[in-house]
Amino acid sequence: MVTLPDGRRIAVREGGDLDGVPVLFQHGTPGSRHQAGLVEAAARRCGVRLISANRPGYGTTPDTAPSLTSVGADAMLIADEVGVTRFGVAGVSGGGPYALATALAGPHRVSRVAVVAGIGPWRGLRPAVPGDPERDLLDLADQGRVEAALTGFRALFTTDHRGLLDIEDDEALVDAYLDGAPAADLGWLDREKKLSWAADLREALTRPDGYARDNVAWGGDWDIDVTAVTCPVRLYYGGDDRLVPAAHGHWLADRLPLATMVLYPAAGHGTTSFAYWDEVLRAVTE
């Protein structure tokens, strides 16, 4: 646990090579610091000290108003608390925008960024479907009714994840969470990673606030300007990713000054997010 200057206490996880090159890991949505366990072995192989923290609303971390910028600022304070001055940043899926926010918060401290299957401003990238509850909730946020939008996303979270934490067996919990996911997209998921993911889920799903906050923060108008990111950014996307299609990566690549995009043509969201971390970590620390 680290305590920030405003008194908030944040749960932090460190792993990989503790004497290695520091990389701050921004977890996906929903997620927690323990999601970094899914890339722990790659971090050890690559000589990376992997630092991850629960974002606001996850685990015991106090909730804050939806914002990308504030999480970037928190990341700088967390880096101070764990004694890191210069570091790389990697964000996966819903953590992608926060990785960019971190680079903007510390342009002289963040050396490189990796965005792995990172979500973009999806309302402009995905065709509108009448009756889409997420769009309807974000419309409320656009109208200034942010708390109503958050309440709606909390309700969606509760419906989608009802009963999962009642499953006592870790592997069964992960299997239930992934029910319906294509088997071809889970070839990377061995027993060790299932156990790491179960630890992540048991912390990430304890309350709906982080999920709701994330959805409003990156689902609404972004409060960061990605064109102002000054460090190199490597973007990783899957050609068969239905959850965060490659169009999100192309949108970012068109706007980030020093972006390189890597496309895995046959990879779905799970494979893109977690199968290539040796490549990702080597790139973010080179």
C-alpha positions in Angstrom: 0.0 0.0 0.0 1.2 3.5 -0.8 -0.3 6.7 0.6 -0.6 9.7 -1.8 -0.2 13.3 -0.6 -4.0 13.7 -0.4 -4.3 10.8 1.9 -5.6 8.2 -0.5 -4.2 4.7 0.0 -3.5 2.8 -3.2 -2.8 -1.0 -3.5 0.3 -1.6 -5.6 1.8 -4.8 -6.9 5.4 -5.2 -8.0 6.7 -8.3 -9.8 9.0 -9.6 -12.6 12.6 -8.7 -12.1 12.7 -6.4 -9.1 16.1 -5.2 -10.1 15.1 -4.6 -13.7 14.0 -1.7 -15.9 10.8 -0.2 -14.4 7.5 -0.4 -16.4 4.2 0.8 -15.1 1.3 -1.5 -16.1 -2.2 0.0 -16.6 -4.7 -2.8 -16.2 -7.7 -3.4 -18.4 -11.4 -3.0 -17.6 -12.5 -4.5 -15.3 -9.2 -5.2 -13.7 -6.8 -4.7 -10.8 -3.1 -4.6 -10.0 -3.1 -8.4 -10.1 -3.7 -8.5 -13.9 0.0 -7.8 -14.2 0.4 -11.4 -13.0 -0.6 -12.5 -16.5 2.6 -11.0 -17.9 4.8 -11.8 -14.9 6.8 -14.5 -16.7 7.5 -12.2 -19.6 8.6 -9.5 -17.3 11.1 -11.8 -15.6 12.5 -12.9 -19.0 12.8 -9.3 -20.2 14.4 -7.9 -17.1 11.4 -5.7 -16.3 10.3 -4.5 -12.8 6.6 -4.5 -13.4 4.6 -2.0 -11.3 0.8 -2.0 -11.2 -1.8 -0.2 -9.1 -5.5 -0.4 -8.7 -7.1 2.5 -10.5 -9.8 4.5 -8.6 -12.9 2.4 -7.8 -11.1 -1.0 -8.0 -10.4 -3.0 -4.9 -10.0 -0.7 -1.9 -8.8 2.3 -4.0 -11.1 5.3 -3.4 -13.3 6.3 -6.3 -12.7 9.7 -8.0 -14.5 11.6 -10.7 -14.2 10.0 -14.2 -11.0 11.3 -15.8 -8.0 10.1 -17.8 -5.8 13.0 -16.7 -6.2 12.3 -13.0 -5.1 8.7 -13.3 -2.0 9.9 -15.2 -1.3 12.3 -12.3 -1.8 9.5 -9.8 0.7 7.4 -11.7 3.4 10.0 -11.2 2.7 10.1 -7.5 2.8 6.2 -7.3 6.1 6.2 -9.1 7.4 8.7 -6.5 6.3 6.4 -3.7 8.0 3.3 -5.1 11.2 5.2 -5.9 11.0 5.3 -9.7 12.1 8.4 -11.6 12.1 7.3 -15.3 10.1 4.4 -16.6 8.1 2.9 -19.5 4.4 2.5 -19.5 2.2 -0.3 -20.9 -1.6 -0.3 -20.9 -3.9 -3.1 -22.0 -7.4 -2.8 -23.4 -9.3 -0.4 -21.1 -5.9 0.6 -19.7 -4.6 1.9 -23.0 -5.9 5.5 -22.7 -4.5 5.7 -19.2 -1.1 4.7 -20.4 -1.2 7.7 -22.8 -2.5 9.9 -19.9 0.5 8.8 -17.9 2.9 9.8 -20.7 1.3 13.3 -20.8 1.5 13.7 -17.0 5.2 13.0 -17.0 6.7 13.8 -20.4 10.2 13.9 -19.0 9.8 10.8 -16.9 8.1 8.4 -19.3 10.5 7.0 -21.9 8.2 4.8 -24.1 4.6 3.6 -24.1 3.0 0.4 -25.3 -0.8 0.4 -26.0 -1.9 -3.2 -26.2 -5.4 -3.7 -27.7 -6.2 -0.3 -26.2 -9.6 1.2 -26.5 -10.1 4.4 -28.4 -13.0 6.9 -28.4 -15.3 4.1 -29.5 -18.5 6.0 -30.2 -16.8 7.5 -33.2 -15.4 4.2 -34.4 -18.4 1.8 -33.9 -21.6 2.2 -35.9 -24.5 3.3 -33.7 -27.1 0.8 -32.9 -30.5 2.0 -31.6 -31.1 1.0 -28.0 -27.4 0.5 -27.1 -27.4 1.0 -23.3 -23.8 2.1 -23.2 -24.4 4.9 -25.7 -27.5 6.0 -23.9 -25.6 6.2 -20.6 -22.8 8.2 -22.2 -25.4 10.5 -23.7 -26.4 11.3 -20.0 -22.8 12.1 -19.2 -22.6 14.4 -22.3 -25.6 16.2 -20.8 -23.8 16.7 -17.5 -25.6 13.9 -15.7 -22.4 12.1 -14.9 -23.7 10.5 -11.7 -26.7 9.1 -13.6 -24.3 7.6 -16.2 -22.2 6.1 -13.5 -25.2 4.6 -11.8 -26.3 3.0 -15.0 -22.9 1.5 -15.7 -22.8 0.1 -12.1 -26.1 -1.6 -12.9 -24.8 -3.1 -16.1 -21.7 -4.4 -14.2 -23.9 -6.0 -11.6 -26.0 -7.7 -14.2 -23.1 -8.9 -16.3 -21.0 -10.3 -13.4 -23.7 -11.5 -11.0 -22.7 -14.6 -9.1 -19.1 -14.9 -10.4 -17.5 -14.2 -7.1 -19.6 -17.0 -5.5 -17.5 -19.5 -7.5 -14.9 -20.8 -5.1 -12.7 -22.7 -7.6 -10.3 -20.3 -9.3 -10.1 -22.1 -12.6 -13.9 -22.4 -12.7 -14.2 -18.7 -12.0 -12.1 -17.8 -15.0 -14.0 -20.3 -17.2 -17.3 -18.7 -16.2 -15.9 -15.2 -16.8 -14.8 -16.2 -20.3 -18.0 -18.1 -21.1 -18.7 -17.6 -24.8 -15.1 -16.5 -25.7 -13.8 -18.2 -28.9 -11.5 -21.2 -27.9 -9.1 -20.1 -30.6 -8.5 -16.8 -28.7 -7.5 -18.6 -25.5 -4.5 -20.7 -26.6 -2.2 -18.6 -24.5 -4.2 -19.2 -21.3 -2.5 -22.0 -19.3 -3.2 -23.0 -15.7 -0.7 -20.6 -14.2 -2.3 -17.7 -16.0 -5.8 -18.8 -15.0 -4.7 -18.6 -11.4 -3.3 -15.1 -11.9 -6.5 -14.0 -13.7 -8.6 -15.4 -10.9 -6.7 -13.3 -8.3 -7.3 -10.3 -10.6 -11.0 -11.0 -10.9 -11.5 -11.5 -7.2 -10.1 -8.0 -6.6 -11.5 -6.3 -9.7 -15.1 -7.5 -9.3 -15.6 -6.7 -5.6 -17.3 -3.4 -6.5 -18.7 -1.8 -9.7 -17.2 1.7 -9.3 -14.0 1.2 -11.2 -15.8 -0.3 -14.2 -18.3 2.5 -14.2 -15.6 5.2 -13.9 -13.6 3.7 -16.7 -16.5 3.5 -19.1 -17.4 7.2 -18.6 -13.7 8.3 -18.6 -12.8 6.8 -22.0 -16.3 6.4 -23.4 -17.0 10.1 -23.2 -15.0 13.0 -24.5 -11.3 12.4 -23.6 -9.7 15.0 -21.4 -6.3 14.3 -22.9 -4.8 15.4 -26.2 -3.0 12.4 -27.7 -1.3 14.6 -30.3 0.8 16.1 -27.4 2.4 12.7 -26.4 6.1 13.3 -27.1 7.6 9.8 -26.5 7.6 6.9 -28.9 4.4 4.8 -28.7 4.0 1.2 -29.9 0.5 0.1 -30.7 -0.5 -3.6 -30.8 -3.8 -4.7 -32.3 -5.5 -7.9 -33.5 -7.0 -8.3 -37.0 -9.7 -10.6 -35.5 -10.4 -8.5 -32.4 -14.1 -7.9 -32.2 -14.0 -6.2 -28.8 -11.4 -3.5 -29.7 -10.9 -3.7 -33.4 -7.8 -2.5 -35.2 -9.6 0.7 -36.2 -8.9 1.9 -32.6 -5.2 1.5 -33.2 -5.4 3.3 -36.6 -7.2 6.2 -35.0 -4.4 6.5 -32.4 -1.6 6.0 -35.0 -3.0 8.8 -37.1 -2.8 11.2 -34.1 0.2 10.2 -32.1 3.4 11.9 -33.3 5.8 9.0 -32.8 3.5 5.9 -33.2 4.3 2.5 -34.7 1.5 0.1 -35.1 1.9 -3.7 -35.0 -1.0 -5.8 -36.3 -1.5 -9.5 -35.6 -3.8 -10.4 -38.4 -5.4 -13.5 -36.9 -5.5 -12.5 -33.3 -8.6 -11.8 -31.2 -8.8 -9.6 -28.2 -7.5 -12.2 -25.6 -4.6 -13.2 -27.8 -3.6 -9.6 -28.6 -3.9 -8.6 -25.0 -1.8 -11.3 -23.4 0.1 -13.5 -25.8 2.9 -11.2 -27.0 4.3 -9.6 -23.9 7.9 -10.5 -24.5 7.8 -8.4 -27.7 5.8 -5.6 -25.9 8.2 -5.3 -22.9 11.3 -5.5 -25.0 9.9 -2.7 -27.2 8.9 -0.5 -24.3 12.3 -0.8 -22.6 14.7 -0.6 -25.6 
